[in-house]
């Protein structure tokens, strides 16, 4: 009898796929570390409730939905595919000025991510749980003082195949999986936040702000429909086709300041002042004097809420912004008109969406 599996023995991997419901084999550098993943199949049972029977005589397994979250810590490297799949626009990184190993990357939110999905593998030691097609439709990046930044990826999958010796991904093929990055977590203390009015000068040292926590969320509204695909087994069950746009995405940014000291942001909310902002996280040195970087930029922020809630102790100041696109790129953010842009520097040298 096989032994039980522990969390320290679980292995996660993902590789870009090309055809919905057709898995690809995960291998070298496709593995990644994560906190507990919640992707699971769900299904109702259609009970036979015909009259003339007191106890239900049978039930038919219904269509399958497969969703959940992948919640790793944010790292300076090793999550290129996961972030590029949800953003939709990537490209081949460029060599950083003065470097050779150091590569600069940029991910931008595309208007759709049709055709962008992955095969996700969870190695459960005694069997493989393979989601042939997994769409990443949103992410949240958050952090607070004293901690590491957390990344949570929202997913919609086709279904889960479970096997040990058959199929595309098996316990044997899982031996080929290696993890691209096991270190270099992004720490909150690595970050510098800057913000000023959208129409103002380029962000500079005088625009530094000091929040104690932040949360940035980008969620596309995608939907898959039933009818075209089934599991294809001896008892076929419906699964969704590739999810596509079903509405506008929701994009928000929350900041928490440890002390409420003035009415400045309350007044700005009343006057509907618009802002631009960036957050730069600087990690260890890659080579020479070139460090790992992770940068988030927002060209057009509108205040949604300012809540300075009365309390017995120190009153904090939470802010919530809606992240809009910009009609024109603000000063200092050349070419950035989309609601946000992710960029940085690491050693990953290829287009993750190629």
TORKOL-4160 file (C-alpha; in steps of 0.2 Angstrom, whole numbers, padded with zeros to 4 digits, m for minus):
354
<pt num="1" X="0000" Y="0000" Z="0000"/>
<pt num="2" X="0008" Y="0017" Z="m0005"/>
<pt num="3" X="0012" Y="0029" Z="0009"/>
<pt num="4" X="0002" Y="0045" Z="0012"/>
<pt num="5" X="0007" Y="0061" Z="0004"/>
<pt num="6" X="0013" Y="0076" Z="0014"/>
<pt num="7" X="0014" Y="0094" Z="0008"/>
<pt num="8" X="0033" Y="0094" Z="0007"/>
<pt num="9" X="0031" Y="0080" Z="m0006"/>
<pt num="10" X="0019" Y="0089" Z="m0018"/>
<pt num="11" X="0026" Y="0096" Z="m0034"/>
<pt num="12" X="0018" Y="0109" Z="m0045"/>
<pt num="13" X="0022" Y="0113" Z="m0064"/>
<pt num="14" X="0014" Y="0122" Z="m0078"/>
<pt num="15" X="0018" Y="0123" Z="m0097"/>
<pt num="16" X="0010" Y="0133" Z="m0111"/>
<pt num="17" X="m0002" Y="0123" Z="m0121"/>
<pt num="18" X="m0009" Y="0126" Z="m0138"/>
<pt num="19" X="m0025" Y="0116" Z="m0140"/>
<pt num="20" X="m0039" Y="0117" Z="m0127"/>
<pt num="21" X="m0041" Y="0100" Z="m0118"/>
<pt num="22" X="m0025" Y="0093" Z="m0126"/>
<pt num="23" X="m0012" Y="0092" Z="m0112"/>
<pt num="24" X="0007" Y="0095" Z="m0115"/>
<pt num="25" X="0021" Y="0086" Z="m0105"/>
<pt num="26" X="0029" Y="0097" Z="m0091"/>
<pt num="27" X="0048" Y="0095" Z="m0089"/>
<pt num="28" X="0063" Y="0105" Z="m0086"/>
<pt num="29" X="0061" Y="0122" Z="m0078"/>
<pt num="30" X="0042" Y="0121" Z="m0078"/>
<pt num="31" X="0041" Y="0118" Z="m0060"/>
<pt num="32" X="0037" Y="0131" Z="m0047"/>
<pt num="33" X="0034" Y="0133" Z="m0028"/>
<pt num="34" X="0018" Y="0138" Z="m0021"/>
<pt num="35" X="0008" Y="0139" Z="m0005"/>
<pt num="36" X="m0007" Y="0127" Z="m0005"/>
<pt num="37" X="m0016" Y="0126" Z="m0022"/>
<pt num="38" X="m0035" Y="0126" Z="m0022"/>
<pt num="39" X="m0039" Y="0120" Z="m0040"/>
<pt num="40" X="m0052" Y="0106" Z="m0039"/>
<pt num="41" X="m0066" Y="0098" Z="m0049"/>
<pt num="42" X="m0084" Y="0102" Z="m0044"/>
<pt num="43" X="m0100" Y="0094" Z="m0051"/>
<pt num="44" X="m0118" Y="0091" Z="m0046"/>
<pt num="45" X="m0127" Y="0075" Z="m0047"/>
<pt num="46" X="m0143" Y="0074" Z="m0056"/>
<pt num="47" X="m0154" Y="0063" Z="m0045"/>
<pt num="48" X="m0167" Y="0052" Z="m0053"/>
<pt num="49" X="m0183" Y="0059" Z="m0044"/>
<pt num="50" X="m0196" Y="0050" Z="m0054"/>
<pt num="51" X="m0212" Y="0047" Z="m0045"/>
<pt num="52" X="m0216" Y="0029" Z="m0039"/>
<pt num="53" X="m0200" Y="0028" Z="m0029"/>
<pt num="54" X="m0197" Y="0032" Z="m0011"/>
<pt num="55" X="m0178" Y="0031" Z="m0012"/>
<pt num="56" X="m0169" Y="0038" Z="m0027"/>
<pt num="57" X="m0164" Y="0024" Z="m0038"/>
<pt num="58" X="m0149" Y="0032" Z="m0046"/>
<pt num="59" X="m0140" Y="0048" Z="m0050"/>
<pt num="60" X="m0131" Y="0054" Z="m0065"/>
<pt num="61" X="m0114" Y="0063" Z="m0063"/>
<pt num="62" X="m0116" Y="0081" Z="m0070"/>
<pt num="63" X="m0104" Y="0093" Z="m0080"/>
<pt num="64" X="m0088" Y="0097" Z="m0072"/>
<pt num="65" X="m0082" Y="0114" Z="m0067"/>
<pt num="66" X="m0063" Y="0116" Z="m0062"/>
<pt num="67" X="m0057" Y="0132" Z="m0054"/>
<pt num="68" X="m0047" Y="0138" Z="m0039"/>
<pt num="69" X="m0031" Y="0148" Z="m0035"/>
<pt num="70" X="m0012" Y="0146" Z="m0036"/>
<pt num="71" X="m0005" Y="0156" Z="m0022"/>
<pt num="72" X="0014" Y="0157" Z="m0022"/>
<pt num="73" X="0025" Y="0170" Z="m0014"/>
<pt num="74" X="0030" Y="0183" Z="m0027"/>
<pt num="75" X="0048" Y="0180" Z="m0033"/>
<pt num="76" X="0059" Y="0190" Z="m0044"/>
<pt num="77" X="0061" Y="0175" Z="m0056"/>
<pt num="78" X="0053" Y="0159" Z="m0060"/>
<pt num="79" X="0035" Y="0165" Z="m0062"/>
<pt num="80" X="0036" Y="0172" Z="m0080"/>
<pt num="81" X="0024" Y="0160" Z="m0088"/>
<pt num="82" X="0011" Y="0162" Z="m0074"/>
<pt num="83" X="0011" Y="0181" Z="m0075"/>
<pt num="84" X="0013" Y="0182" Z="m0094"/>
<pt num="85" X="m0003" Y="0171" Z="m0097"/>
<pt num="86" X="m0014" Y="0182" Z="m0087"/>
<pt num="87" X="m0007" Y="0199" Z="m0094"/>
<pt num="88" X="m0007" Y="0193" Z="m0112"/>
<pt num="89" X="0007" Y="0203" Z="m0119"/>
<pt num="90" X="0025" Y="0199" Z="m0116"/>
<pt num="91" X="0040" Y="0197" Z="m0128"/>
<pt num="92" X="0058" Y="0192" Z="m0128"/>
<pt num="93" X="0068" Y="0201" Z="m0114"/>
<pt num="94" X="0082" Y="0213" Z="m0118"/>
<pt num="95" X="0099" Y="0213" Z="m0111"/>
<pt num="96" X="0101" Y="0226" Z="m0097"/>
<pt num="97" X="0113" Y="0240" Z="m0101"/>
<pt num="98" X="0130" Y="0235" Z="m0096"/>
<pt num="99" X="0126" Y="0217" Z="m0092"/>
<pt num="100" X="0126" Y="0200" Z="m0100"/>
<pt num="101" X="0115" Y="0189" Z="m0089"/>
<pt num="102" X="0103" Y="0202" Z="m0084"/>
<pt num="103" X="0087" Y="0203" Z="m0094"/>
<pt num="104" X="0074" Y="0217" Z="m0094"/>
<pt num="105" X="0056" Y="0211" Z="m0096"/>
<pt num="106" X="0039" Y="0219" Z="m0099"/>
<pt num="107" X="0021" Y="0212" Z="m0097"/>
<pt num="108" X="0006" Y="0222" Z="m0102"/>
<pt num="109" X="m0012" Y="0218" Z="m0101"/>
<pt num="110" X="m0019" Y="0213" Z="m0118"/>
<pt num="111" X="m0038" Y="0216" Z="m0122"/>
<pt num="112" X="m0040" Y="0197" Z="m0123"/>
<pt num="113" X="m0030" Y="0182" Z="m0119"/>
<pt num="114" X="m0038" Y="0170" Z="m0132"/>
<pt num="115" X="m0027" Y="0155" Z="m0135"/>
<pt num="116" X="m0016" Y="0158" Z="m0119"/>
<pt num="117" X="m0018" Y="0144" Z="m0107"/>
<pt num="118" X="m0007" Y="0130" Z="m0099"/>
<pt num="119" X="m0007" Y="0112" Z="m0094"/>
<pt num="120" X="m0006" Y="0112" Z="m0075"/>
<pt num="121" X="0002" Y="0097" Z="m0065"/>
<pt num="122" X="0001" Y="0093" Z="m0047"/>
<pt num="123" X="0012" Y="0078" Z="m0042"/>
<pt num="124" X="0003" Y="0070" Z="m0028"/>
<pt num="125" X="0017" Y="0057" Z="m0025"/>
<pt num="126" X="0006" Y="0042" Z="m0029"/>
<pt num="127" X="m0003" Y="0049" Z="m0044"/>
<pt num="128" X="m0003" Y="0064" Z="m0055"/>
<pt num="129" X="m0017" Y="0077" Z="m0055"/>
<pt num="130" X="m0016" Y="0085" Z="m0072"/>
<pt num="131" X="m0027" Y="0099" Z="m0078"/>
<pt num="132" X="m0026" Y="0098" Z="m0097"/>
<pt num="133" X="m0030" Y="0116" Z="m0100"/>
<pt num="134" X="m0029" Y="0130" Z="m0087"/>
<pt num="135" X="m0034" Y="0148" Z="m0090"/>
<pt num="136" X="m0027" Y="0161" Z="m0078"/>
<pt num="137" X="m0039" Y="0176" Z="m0078"/>
<pt num="138" X="m0033" Y="0186" Z="m0063"/>
<pt num="139" X="m0020" Y="0190" Z="m0050"/>
<pt num="140" X="m0018" Y="0199" Z="m0034"/>
<pt num="141" X="m0001" Y="0205" Z="m0027"/>
<pt num="142" X="m0001" Y="0210" Z="m0009"/>
<pt num="143" X="0011" Y="0213" Z="0005"/>
<pt num="144" X="0013" Y="0222" Z="0022"/>
<pt num="145" X="0028" Y="0228" Z="0032"/>
<pt num="146" X="0039" Y="0214" Z="0039"/>
<pt num="147" X="0033" Y="0201" Z="0026"/>
<pt num="148" X="0036" Y="0194" Z="0009"/>
<pt num="149" X="0024" Y="0199" Z="m0006"/>
<pt num="150" X="0011" Y="0186" Z="m0010"/>
<pt num="151" X="0004" Y="0182" Z="m0027"/>
<pt num="152" X="m0013" Y="0174" Z="m0030"/>
<pt num="153" X="m0018" Y="0168" Z="m0047"/>
<pt num="154" X="m0036" Y="0165" Z="m0051"/>
<pt num="155" X="m0039" Y="0151" Z="m0063"/>
<pt num="156" X="m0053" Y="0142" Z="m0074"/>
<pt num="157" X="m0048" Y="0124" Z="m0079"/>
<pt num="158" X="m0056" Y="0111" Z="m0090"/>
<pt num="159" X="m0055" Y="0096" Z="m0079"/>
<pt num="160" X="m0043" Y="0085" Z="m0069"/>
<pt num="161" X="m0036" Y="0069" Z="m0075"/>
<pt num="162" X="m0028" Y="0058" Z="m0062"/>
<pt num="163" X="m0016" Y="0044" Z="m0067"/>
<pt num="164" X="0000" Y="0036" Z="m0062"/>
<pt num="165" X="0006" Y="0027" Z="m0078"/>
<pt num="166" X="m0005" Y="0033" Z="m0093"/>
<pt num="167" X="m0008" Y="0050" Z="m0101"/>
<pt num="168" X="0003" Y="0064" Z="m0105"/>
<pt num="169" X="0009" Y="0068" Z="m0088"/>
<pt num="170" X="0013" Y="0053" Z="m0077"/>
<pt num="171" X="0024" Y="0049" Z="m0062"/>
<pt num="172" X="0037" Y="0044" Z="m0074"/>
<pt num="173" X="0037" Y="0060" Z="m0084"/>
<pt num="174" X="0036" Y="0070" Z="m0068"/>
<pt num="175" X="0054" Y="0065" Z="m0065"/>
<pt num="176" X="0059" Y="0077" Z="m0078"/>
<pt num="177" X="0051" Y="0092" Z="m0069"/>
<pt num="178" X="0063" Y="0105" Z="m0062"/>
<pt num="179" X="0060" Y="0121" Z="m0053"/>
<pt num="180" X="0066" Y="0137" Z="m0061"/>
<pt num="181" X="0068" Y="0147" Z="m0045"/>
<pt num="182" X="0067" Y="0142" Z="m0027"/>
<pt num="183" X="0074" Y="0158" Z="m0019"/>
<pt num="184" X="0073" Y="0177" Z="m0022"/>
<pt num="185" X="0056" Y="0181" Z="m0014"/>
<pt num="186" X="0051" Y="0199" Z="m0015"/>
<pt num="187" X="0050" Y="0207" Z="0002"/>
<pt num="188" X="0039" Y="0222" Z="0007"/>
<pt num="189" X="0055" Y="0230" Z="0013"/>
<pt num="190" X="0063" Y="0230" Z="m0004"/>
<pt num="191" X="0050" Y="0242" Z="m0011"/>
<pt num="192" X="0049" Y="0261" Z="m0014"/>
<pt num="193" X="0032" Y="0268" Z="m0017"/>
<pt num="194" X="0029" Y="0285" Z="m0026"/>
<pt num="195" X="0014" Y="0294" Z="m0031"/>
<pt num="196" X="0008" Y="0311" Z="m0037"/>
<pt num="197" X="m0006" Y="0319" Z="m0047"/>
<pt num="198" X="m0008" Y="0312" Z="m0064"/>
<pt num="199" X="m0004" Y="0329" Z="m0073"/>
<pt num="200" X="0011" Y="0332" Z="m0062"/>
<pt num="201" X="0030" Y="0330" Z="m0066"/>
<pt num="202" X="0038" Y="0313" Z="m0067"/>
<pt num="203" X="0038" Y="0304" Z="m0051"/>
<pt num="204" X="0054" Y="0308" Z="m0041"/>
<pt num="205" X="0062" Y="0306" Z="m0024"/>
<pt num="206" X="0050" Y="0320" Z="m0017"/>
<pt num="207" X="0035" Y="0309" Z="m0022"/>
<pt num="208" X="0039" Y="0295" Z="m0010"/>
<pt num="209" X="0025" Y="0288" Z="0000"/>
<pt num="210" X="0026" Y="0275" Z="0015"/>
<pt num="211" X="0011" Y="0263" Z="0016"/>
<pt num="212" X="0011" Y="0249" Z="0028"/>
<pt num="213" X="0002" Y="0238" Z="0016"/>
<pt num="214" X="m0005" Y="0237" Z="m0002"/>
<pt num="215" X="m0015" Y="0225" Z="m0012"/>
<pt num="216" X="m0016" Y="0226" Z="m0031"/>
<pt num="217" X="m0029" Y="0216" Z="m0040"/>
<pt num="218" X="m0032" Y="0213" Z="m0059"/>
<pt num="219" X="m0047" Y="0201" Z="m0063"/>
<pt num="220" X="m0053" Y="0198" Z="m0080"/>
<pt num="221" X="m0071" Y="0193" Z="m0082"/>
<pt num="222" X="m0070" Y="0177" Z="m0093"/>
<pt num="223" X="m0083" Y="0163" Z="m0096"/>
<pt num="224" X="m0082" Y="0146" Z="m0103"/>
<pt num="225" X="m0097" Y="0137" Z="m0109"/>
<pt num="226" X="m0103" Y="0119" Z="m0110"/>
<pt num="227" X="m0107" Y="0109" Z="m0125"/>
<pt num="228" X="m0092" Y="0107" Z="m0136"/>
<pt num="229" X="m0081" Y="0096" Z="m0125"/>
<pt num="230" X="m0083" Y="0081" Z="m0114"/>
<pt num="231" X="m0070" Y="0071" Z="m0103"/>
<pt num="232" X="m0071" Y="0058" Z="m0117"/>
<pt num="233" X="m0071" Y="0043" Z="m0105"/>
<pt num="234" X="m0083" Y="0028" Z="m0105"/>
<pt num="235" X="m0095" Y="0040" Z="m0095"/>
<pt num="236" X="m0093" Y="0057" Z="m0103"/>
<pt num="237" X="m0096" Y="0072" Z="m0093"/>
<pt num="238" X="m0096" Y="0090" Z="m0100"/>
<pt num="239" X="m0082" Y="0102" Z="m0098"/>
<pt num="240" X="m0081" Y="0120" Z="m0103"/>
<pt num="241" X="m0073" Y="0127" Z="m0119"/>
<pt num="242" X="m0059" Y="0140" Z="m0118"/>
<pt num="243" X="m0065" Y="0154" Z="m0107"/>
<pt num="244" X="m0066" Y="0171" Z="m0116"/>
<pt num="245" X="m0071" Y="0189" Z="m0112"/>
<pt num="246" X="m0088" Y="0191" Z="m0104"/>
<pt num="247" X="m0086" Y="0209" Z="m0097"/>
<pt num="248" X="m0074" Y="0222" Z="m0093"/>
<pt num="249" X="m0060" Y="0218" Z="m0080"/>
<pt num="250" X="m0060" Y="0224" Z="m0063"/>
<pt num="251" X="m0043" Y="0233" Z="m0058"/>
<pt num="252" X="m0040" Y="0240" Z="m0041"/>
<pt num="253" X="m0026" Y="0246" Z="m0029"/>
<pt num="254" X="m0028" Y="0247" Z="m0010"/>
<pt num="255" X="m0015" Y="0256" Z="0001"/>
<pt num="256" X="m0015" Y="0257" Z="0020"/>
<pt num="257" X="m0006" Y="0271" Z="0029"/>
<pt num="258" X="m0001" Y="0267" Z="0047"/>
<pt num="259" X="m0006" Y="0285" Z="0053"/>
<pt num="260" X="m0020" Y="0296" Z="0048"/>
<pt num="261" X="m0012" Y="0314" Z="0049"/>
<pt num="262" X="m0022" Y="0326" Z="0038"/>
<pt num="263" X="m0038" Y="0328" Z="0027"/>
<pt num="264" X="m0027" Y="0329" Z="0011"/>
<pt num="265" X="m0034" Y="0313" Z="0003"/>
<pt num="266" X="m0052" Y="0316" Z="0009"/>
<pt num="267" X="m0051" Y="0333" Z="0001"/>
<pt num="268" X="m0043" Y="0324" Z="m0015"/>
<pt num="269" X="m0057" Y="0312" Z="m0015"/>
<pt num="270" X="m0070" Y="0326" Z="m0014"/>
<pt num="271" X="m0062" Y="0335" Z="m0028"/>
<pt num="272" X="m0059" Y="0319" Z="m0039"/>
<pt num="273" X="m0041" Y="0322" Z="m0040"/>
<pt num="274" X="m0032" Y="0309" Z="m0052"/>
<pt num="275" X="m0015" Y="0301" Z="m0048"/>
<pt num="276" X="m0001" Y="0291" Z="m0055"/>
<pt num="277" X="0010" Y="0279" Z="m0045"/>
<pt num="278" X="0024" Y="0266" Z="m0046"/>
<pt num="279" X="0031" Y="0253" Z="m0034"/>
<pt num="280" X="0049" Y="0247" Z="m0037"/>
<pt num="281" X="0056" Y="0232" Z="m0028"/>
<pt num="282" X="0075" Y="0229" Z="m0028"/>
<pt num="283" X="0082" Y="0212" Z="m0024"/>
<pt num="284" X="0099" Y="0204" Z="m0024"/>
<pt num="285" X="0113" Y="0208" Z="m0037"/>
<pt num="286" X="0112" Y="0198" Z="m0053"/>
<pt num="287" X="0129" Y="0203" Z="m0059"/>
<pt num="288" X="0141" Y="0219" Z="m0058"/>
<pt num="289" X="0129" Y="0232" Z="m0050"/>
<pt num="290" X="0113" Y="0226" Z="m0058"/>
<pt num="291" X="0100" Y="0220" Z="m0046"/>
<pt num="292" X="0084" Y="0210" Z="m0048"/>
<pt num="293" X="0070" Y="0222" Z="m0050"/>
<pt num="294" X="0051" Y="0221" Z="m0050"/>
<pt num="295" X="0041" Y="0236" Z="m0055"/>
<pt num="296" X="0023" Y="0240" Z="m0055"/>
<pt num="297" X="0016" Y="0256" Z="m0063"/>
<pt num="298" X="m0001" Y="0264" Z="m0064"/>
<pt num="299" X="m0004" Y="0279" Z="m0075"/>
<pt num="300" X="m0022" Y="0284" Z="m0070"/>
<pt num="301" X="m0029" Y="0281" Z="m0052"/>
<pt num="302" X="m0045" Y="0287" Z="m0046"/>
<pt num="303" X="m0049" Y="0287" Z="m0028"/>
<pt num="304" X="m0064" Y="0276" Z="m0024"/>
<pt num="305" X="m0064" Y="0276" Z="m0005"/>
<pt num="306" X="m0055" Y="0285" Z="0009"/>
<pt num="307" X="m0058" Y="0277" Z="0026"/>
<pt num="308" X="m0051" Y="0285" Z="0042"/>
<pt num="309" X="m0060" Y="0274" Z="0054"/>
<pt num="310" X="m0061" Y="0280" Z="0072"/>
<pt num="311" X="m0052" Y="0269" Z="0085"/>
<pt num="312" X="m0045" Y="0269" Z="0102"/>
<pt num="313" X="m0027" Y="0268" Z="0096"/>
<pt num="314" X="m0018" Y="0275" Z="0081"/>
<pt num="315" X="m0030" Y="0279" Z="0067"/>
<pt num="316" X="m0025" Y="0271" Z="0050"/>
<pt num="317" X="m0029" Y="0278" Z="0033"/>
<pt num="318" X="m0034" Y="0265" Z="0020"/>
<pt num="319" X="m0036" Y="0271" Z="0002"/>
<pt num="320" X="m0044" Y="0262" Z="m0012"/>
<pt num="321" X="m0041" Y="0266" Z="m0030"/>
<pt num="322" X="m0049" Y="0261" Z="m0047"/>
<pt num="323" X="m0035" Y="0258" Z="m0060"/>
<pt num="324" X="m0040" Y="0266" Z="m0076"/>
<pt num="325" X="m0032" Y="0267" Z="m0093"/>
<pt num="326" X="m0025" Y="0284" Z="m0098"/>
<pt num="327" X="m0030" Y="0294" Z="m0113"/>
<pt num="328" X="m0011" Y="0299" Z="m0115"/>
<pt num="329" X="0004" Y="0293" Z="m0106"/>
<pt num="330" X="0008" Y="0304" Z="m0091"/>
<pt num="331" X="0025" Y="0312" Z="m0089"/>
<pt num="332" X="0038" Y="0300" Z="m0084"/>
<pt num="333" X="0028" Y="0285" Z="m0090"/>
<pt num="334" X="0032" Y="0285" Z="m0108"/>
<pt num="335" X="0020" Y="0274" Z="m0118"/>
<pt num="336" X="0010" Y="0268" Z="m0104"/>
<pt num="337" X="m0008" Y="0270" Z="m0107"/>
<pt num="338" X="m0015" Y="0253" Z="m0101"/>
<pt num="339" X="m0021" Y="0253" Z="m0083"/>
<pt num="340" X="m0005" Y="0245" Z="m0077"/>
<pt num="341" X="0012" Y="0238" Z="m0082"/>
<pt num="342" X="0023" Y="0225" Z="m0074"/>
<pt num="343" X="0042" Y="0225" Z="m0078"/>
<pt num="344" X="0058" Y="0221" Z="m0071"/>
<pt num="345" X="0075" Y="0213" Z="m0072"/>
<pt num="346" X="0080" Y="0195" Z="m0069"/>
<pt num="347" X="0090" Y="0181" Z="m0079"/>
<pt num="348" X="0075" Y="0174" Z="m0089"/>
<pt num="349" X="0080" Y="0176" Z="m0107"/>
<pt num="350" X="0065" Y="0170" Z="m0118"/>
<pt num="351" X="0048" Y="0175" Z="m0122"/>
<pt num="352" X="0037" Y="0165" Z="m0110"/>
<pt num="353" X="0022" Y="0165" Z="m0122"/>
<pt num="354" X="0032" Y="0159" Z="m0137"/>
